[in-house]
Amino acid sequence: MAPSQPPLISDDDLDDLERAAIGHVRGRVLELGAGEGENFGAFHHEVEWVGLEPDAERRTELATRAREWQHRAEPLDAVAERIPLPDASLDAVVATYVLCSVTDQRDALAEVRRVLRPGGQVVFVDHVAAPTGTFKRGIQRAVTPFSARWCHGCHWDRNTGEAIDAAGFVVDESRLVRVPSFPFGPTRVLVYRGHAPEAST
């Protein structure tokens, strides 16, 4: 019997899953790779938002949109592997389609752990590699050198779910789905909610 596939859903359904996951976070929240502010509408209105965006052009637009959404903090000019915030200073970290593009996933996730308070929430949404040995995985491996250079560092062949598990977060909800993708068939996307371990007593 062939292994079961994750459910195939529409882009609109994926958007709903992303918004629901982001809507759970509260308190002081860091959004990694915040782009041009595409996620602002998904955050709860009481969130104290802090954005990080290494691309200067995107960061300029992000700052403008942040003000429109009544967020006072200026976006940080930094990368996920070196977050310029103190230890245990955040209630949550959100990253959508960011872990595919960081230089080092392990370092970035270690930084997320560092800046989160014990029990702090995480939301990760990212496309993940197809199963080893599949045609889709071969295509992803072939395309990645080009996407990494021309698509803001995007690596299509990363096992991002494994990297998140290895970072030691406690999973609250993890959903693997497929969404339509042309021309090589559906792409797998992970929608993950979890939290940092609670402090030892």
Secondary structure, DSSP 4 states (H G I P E B T S, - for coil): -PPPPPPB--HHHHHHHHHHHHTT--SEEEEET-TTTTTGGGS-TT-EEEEE---HHHHHHHHHHHHHTT--SPPB---TTS--S-TT-EEEEEEES-TTTSS-HHHHHHHHHHHEEEEEEEEEEEEEPPPTTSHHHHHHHHHHHHHHHHTTT--TT--HHHHHHHTTPEEEEEEEEEE--TTT--EEEEEEEEEPPPPP-
